[in-house]
């Protein structure tokens, strides 16, 4: 059934394929960029990925020598404000984010501070609260296939002082360009490939089922799920295969577009809290929590989960499963799908991720105050969140 009203926007130009990176300099040049700051992390700087990006700009009148390579695993207020000072002091005029979700969210936070003419990202926290200002060119080159941040209007930024991850939501957070090039993801280790891939699966499933779902977001989510269940196991086993890598990059982007236009749900609400309180990496928290939250939502989401058995398990299993059993079968498939990645070190229990039972109360309290919980089909109580944590432990 169509919603009475919905909005859908994806203004990001996506460049996908072999040598997609080499198209970026022209696009930035057309936007007038002369001196971008390149944000990345120490590992990508050391392993040569940053060099590949800088090499792509040779012959163009664009200076890509200004880099910041010390972005932490969780984007933080302090780092964003520090980079904003460097951006202004060095006369930069645009941003290139090379990395995973943390790097991209840092870049999004930086863009807010620079465009708004401020010095502190905390001045702009909230939901679509930013006045429109002159835009600066912003390109994203994802090196993982999970967050979909290259096409989302969301940034999650850590506040270490309060042990919380804060959400910034605005269409102004959408980059101008997303570069999906298999060379950028081919060095991802199997464990990171697995946990980022399952993160994309969560985005797609929650984007398909949350209260703000719409026909367009569901179309992207449906297609993303089929790609993930087909290609993620292959990408984990054969990381150098460009077909598998590109399929997963596209899946993550499509899942990102889906949830950016519908939001997520309880997996993310609890996952953000687990990350903020227990410092569990986002993708790992998603992997652990997804089956348990699906069980919690089952009675309300039976029709939707039944539909998702098709992209999850394929046409044959869907057709041979009785209609009334398809929703439960979808949960069983997701559980087994995630469990297979234990072989590459992906934790499937909170206890394996170093979460302790005495953290449950703080996690649950944080989760019920997370914005993502509002669009979950069931409004979970603190006590229900604690029960989910116990089941996932």
N, C-alpha and C positions, 0 to 999 in steps of 0.2 A: 504494500500500500504506500502510495506517495505521501510524503509529509506535506502538511498544509503550506509550509514555507521552508526554504533552505537556501543557503549560499554556498557557492563553490568557486574557488579561485586557485589557479596555478599559473603564475606569471613568469616562472623560471624557464629560461631557454636551456633545454637539455641537449648536450652533445654527447652521444653515446657511440662507442665503437673503437676499433683499432685506430690508434693515433688520434683519438679525439682531442688529446691534450694540445696538439699542434694548431688547433683551431682557436684556442683561447686568446693568444696575443692579438689577433685581428679584432676579436670581439671587444676586448678591453680598449684597444686603440680607438675603435669607433665610438666608445663612450668618453674618450678624451683622457684616459688614464695615462699618466707619465711615470709615477713612482708609487707603486703599490707596496704595502708592507705585507710580507709573506709570513703567515702564522703556521707553525708546525710544532712537532715535538722532537726531543733529542734523538729518539730512535730513527725517525724518518730522515733526520738530518744526517745521521751517521751512516745509514745503510745505502745512501745514494738516491733515494726517491726525490729529495729536494733538488739534487743536482739535475735530475731529469727535467724537472719543471723549469729550472733556470735556463737550461739548455734550449728549451722550446722557444724562449724569448729572444734568442740570438738573431740579430738582423732587424729587430724591431726597436723603435725609439722608446723603449720602456725599461726603466731601471728596476730590476728585481733583486737588488743586492741587499736591501733592508729586510732583515729577517728577525723573527722572535721564535726561538726554538726550545723554550723552557716551559711550555704549557703542561700543567699537571694532569693526571688522569681524570680529575673532576674540575671542570671550569670553575673559577672562583672570582669573587668580587675584587679581591686585591690584585690579581693578575690583569684583569680587564682594565682596571683603573691605571695600573702601571703602564700597560701598552698604549693606552690613550695618550698618556704624557709623551711617550716615545714618538707616536704617530705625529703629534703636533710639532714636537721639537725637530724632527727630521724632515718635515715638510712633505709627508706622504699625502697621497690624494685618493687612494683606493685600497681595497683589501683582497688578498687571496688567502683562503683557508685550505691548507693541505693536511688532511688527517681524518680522524674519526669524530665521534660526537662531541667530545670535549673541546677539540680544536675549533670545530664549527660553531659550537655554542659560544665559545670565547669570542670568535670573530663577529657573531651576531651581537653580542653585548657591546663589543667595541664599536660596531657601526651605530648602535643606538647613541652611545656617548658622544661620538664625533658628530653625527648629524644633528643631535639636539644641542650641541655646543656646550656640553657639560663636562664634569670631571669625575662624577661618581655614578656608577650604574644603578645604585640603590635609589636614585632620584626618579627612576623610570620604571619601577617595578609595577606589575599589574596586567590587566587585560585591555588591550587596545586603547591605552591611555595616552598615546604619543601624538602630539600635533605634527602635521605633515611639514617636513623641512626638505631642503635640497638634498637629493640622494647622491651618495658616493658609490662608485662602481664596486661591486662585490661578487667575487667568483669563488665557488667551492669545488675542490677536487677531493672527493671522499676516498679514503684509503682503507675503509672497512665497508662491509655491505650489511648494515644493520639499522642504524638510527634513522636513515632517510632524511637527515637534517638538511641535506642539500636542497630539499623541496618543501620544507615545513615552515610554518609561521610561529614556531615554538622554540624557545631556548630555556634550558634548565641549567641554573647556575648555583653553585654551592655557596652556602653561608656557613663556614666552619665554626664560627662563634656560637651559632645556634643549633648546629647539627641538623640543618635542614637543607633541602634542595628547593630553590625558588623557581617558579615558572614565570616566564615572560611570554605573552601571547600577543602578537600583532602582525598584520600583513606586512608591516615595514621590516619584519625579520626575514622575509623571503629574499634569497639571493637573486642576483640578475642571471647568473650562469651556473650550471652544474655540469661538470666534466666527468663522464663515466668511461674510464679508460682501463682496460684489464691490466695494464702494466702497473697501475697504482695499487692494485689489491693482490697481485700474484705472490707477494712475499708474506702475506698473513699466515701465521702459524695455524695448524689445525684447530686448536682449542679456541682461538679468537675467531676463526672462521665460523665455528659452530655456535659460539655464544652470541655473536653479532647476527648470524643468520636466524637464530631463534628469536632474537629481539625483533627482527623484521616480521617474523611470523606473528608475534604478539600484536604488533602494530596493525597488521592486516585483520586478524581475528577481532580485535577490539574495535577497529575502525568499521568493520562490517556489522557489528552487533550493538554498539553503544546507542544511547538515546538520540543522538544527533545524526545518526546515519542517514544517507540519502542515496538515490540511485547512482549518481556519479561516483561517490566515494566507494560504494559497494562494488562497482565495476572494477575499479582499480584494485581493491582489496582482494576480490575473487581471483583476478589474474595473478596477483602477487603470490597468493597462497600456492597456486599450481606450480609456479616457477620454483618456489622455495622447496616444496616437498619433492620436486623432481631433481633439482640441481644442488641443493645444499649438501646431501651426503656425498655427491660426486666431487664437489669443490673441497670438502674436508679431506678426501682421499687423494685428490689430484689438484693441488693448489696452483700448479703452473699451467693448467689448462685454461686458455683464454675464453673458450666458449662457456665454461662453467662459471668463471669469474664474472663475465659480462652479464650472464643470466641473473646471477645473484645481485649484482649492482643494480640492474633494472628492477628486480623484485623489491629491493630495499627502497628504491626511489618511488615506485608505485605505491608501496605500503605507506611511505611517508606522505605522499600526496593524499592518500585515502584518509589517514587519521588527522592530517592537518585540516581537513575539511569536515571532520565529523567528531574529532577528539577520540579519547581512548577509554579507560575504565578502571576497574578495581585492581587489575594486575599492576597497572602503573601507579595507582595511589599507594598500594602497599609496597611496590618496588622502590618508589622514590623514598619512602620512609625507611626501608631496609638499607638503602644506600646512604641516607643521611645519618641514621643512628649507628648502623653496624659497618658502614663503609664497604659494603659489598658492591662490586662493579655492576653497572646497570644491566648489562646483558645477562649476567649470571643470575641476578635477582629475577629477571623476567623468565628465564628458563626454568627456575625452580617453582615459581608461583603459578605459571599459566595453567597447568592441569588442575590444580586445586581450586583456582578461581572459576574455571569452567564448570567444575562440579558444583560449586556454590551457586552459579547462575543457571544451572541446567533447567530447572522447572520453568523459569521465565523465558529461556532462550531455546527451548526445544526445536521450534520450527527453523530458526536461524542456524543452529548447530547441525540440524539434519541437512540443510542446504549445503553447508560447508563440507560435508563428507565427500562431496563430488570433487572439489579441487584438492582436498587433503589426500584422499586415498585413490582417486581415479574412478573412471566410469564403471569398471567391472565390479569393484567392491560396492560402489554406490547402488548399482542395479540389482545386485544379489542380496543386499541387506534389506530386510523388511522395513517399511516406512517408519513404523513406530520404534525401531531400534537404531535408526540412523544417528540421532543426536548422541546417544551413549557411545555408539561406535566411533563417532568423531572424537570424543574425549579419549577413548582408549587408543585411537590412532595417534593423537597428539602426545599422549604419555609415552608410548613406545617410540615414537619418532625422536623425542628429546632424549630418552634413556639410551639410545644407541650411541650418543656422543659422550657417554661416560668413558668410553674407550680412549678418548683423547683428553681426558682430564676435566670434563665439564661436570661440575657438581650438580646433583639433582635433589639435594636436601639442604635445608638451611644449616644444619649442623656441620655439613661438609664445607660450608662457606664461612665457618667460624662465627656464625650467629649464636648467641647464647639465650637461654630461656628467660633470663632476668632482663633481657632487652625487649621482650615482647610488649610490655605495657607501653613503653616509650614509642615503639614502632607503631602500635595500634593507634595511640593518641595522635601521632603525626599523620598517619594514613587517613583518619576520618576528617582531618582538616585539609587534606590535599584536594586541589580543584578537580582532579580526574574522577574522584568518587561521585561527583554530582551527576555525571553522564552515564554511570554504570546503571544497567536496568534495575538493579536492586540496591537500595540505599543501605549499605552495610553498617551495622553498629560496631562500636569498639569491641564488644564481646565476640561478635561474629568474626571480626578480623583476627582476634587472638586465637579463635578456633581454627581458622585457616592457617595461621602460623604454626600451630601445634601439629596440624596434619602435614605441613610441609617440612617439619623439623626432622 
